[in-house]
Amino acid sequence: MARLEIRTFIRAPRSRVWQVISDLGSQQRWMVDVRRLEIVSEQKGGVGTVIDITSELFGLPLLHDVMEITAWDENERLAVVHQGRFTGKAEFRLEEAPGGTVFVWTEEFRPPLGLLGELANTLVVGPHLRRVWSRSMDNVRRLAEGDTGPTAK
């Protein structure tokens, strides 16, 4: 099982950061690697919402994922279970901090291809995903802090 955790400080209250990350239909605006995002359940937010996503890996739209929201604690935590090629779970957590919020993104997943996939993740894929998701978190920071300029892709 692979695990990545990334943290960034945002000069905005948790409620403002929550507005950005919990607007599921707009996540494509700040998630660098997302090429297609569709909410496929009747409900559009909260526990039980299902999202169908195609993401890039090394610039190619290779990863199809279906995620179901498993936790939705307003202004605190949003968690999903991944049911695509990479199975596992992810969590966005918002922690109060002096002058703002610490946004924590944790992913725990099982790469495809068994031991070969684990090795590729350790050497190549994991470091790449850390860079991509860090850029996504920078986009959340810019949006939450009120910067209306273009987000990084």
N, C-alpha and C positions, 0 to 999 in steps of 0.2 A: 504494500500500500504506500503510495507516494503522498507526501504532505508538504504543502507550501503555506506559509503565513507571511503576510505583508502588512505593514502598518504605515500610516501617514497621519500627520497632524494637520487639522483643518481649522482655520480661524473663523469658525461659525458654530452656533449652538447645534446640539444633536438634532433638534427638530428641523433645522434647515438642511442638514446633511441627509436626514431621513427622507425629506421631500424629494431629494435628488435620487437616492438609491431605490426608494419604494415605488417610484413612477415606472412601473414595469414596461409600459409601452414606449417609454423614452430611453430605456437603458442603452439602446443602440447608439444614442447620441454620445454617450461617454465611454462605452466599452469598445476599446480599440479594435479588438479582433472579431466582433460580431458583424456578420454580413447580412443576416436575415433573422428577424425575431418576430414570432407570432404567438399571441396568447390564444391557446386553443380550447381552453375551458370556458364555460359560461361566465363564471366569475372572473373578474379582472384584477383582483388583488386579495391577499390574505391566504391563510392556510387552505390547501387544496387547489390553488390556481396552478394550471399546467401551461408551460411555455415550451414552444418548439423553436430551436435555434440552430443556425448554421454558423460556425466560427471558422476563422482562418487558423492555420498552423503553418508558419514560415511563408505567409503571403498567399497560401492556397486555401480555398474554401473546402476544407477536408472533413471537418468535424461536425457531425450531426448529433444534437443532444436534445433530449426531452427531459425537462426539469419539472419537478413538482415542489411547490412551497410546503415545507413541513413546520416552519415556525415563523410567526409574524408578530413580534413584540414591538409595538410602535415606539419609535425613537430609540430603540435598543438593539434589536436583532432581527435579521431575516435569514432563514436557512432553507436550503433546497436539497433534494436528492437528485443525483444525476442518473439518468437511465439510458444514456446513449452509448457510444463506443468507449468512453471513459466512464465507468460506473463509480459511484461514491457519493460524497456529500460536500456541501460548501456552506459557508456562513459569512454574512456581513455583520459585524458587531460594532456598535458605537459606544465609546467610553468617554465619559466626561473628563475634561482636563482643564487646567487653568487657562483661560483665554480661548477655549474652543473645544474641539472634539478629536479624539483619536479614532480613526476609521481602521478597523482590522478586517482583513479579507483572508479567510482560511479555506483551503481546498484539501480534501482527502479523497484520493481517487486511485482506482486500479487501472493502470494503462493496459491497452490491449496487447496481445502477443506474448503474454507470460513473462518469462525471465528476460527475453530479448527486449520487450517493451519496458520492463523495469530498468534495464541497463541504459537504453536509449533515453529514458526519462532522466536518469541520474546525470548522464553526460551531456545531453543536448536539449531535450524538450523542457525539462524543469527550469534550467536557467533562462531559456527563451520565454517561457510562460511568466516567470518572475518579472522580466523586463517589460513584457506586454501589459501585464496586470498592473504593474507600477505606473505605467503611462495612463492606464484607465483610472487609477486612483488619483492621479494628478488632474485628470479631467473633472472628477467629482469635486476635488478641492477647488478648482477654478469656478465651477458652477455654483457651489455652495457659498463661496466667498464673494460671489457677485460679479465675477469677470465674465462679460458677455461675448468675449472674443471667440474665435473658432477653437474647438477642442482638437487635441492632437490625435492623429490616426496612425 
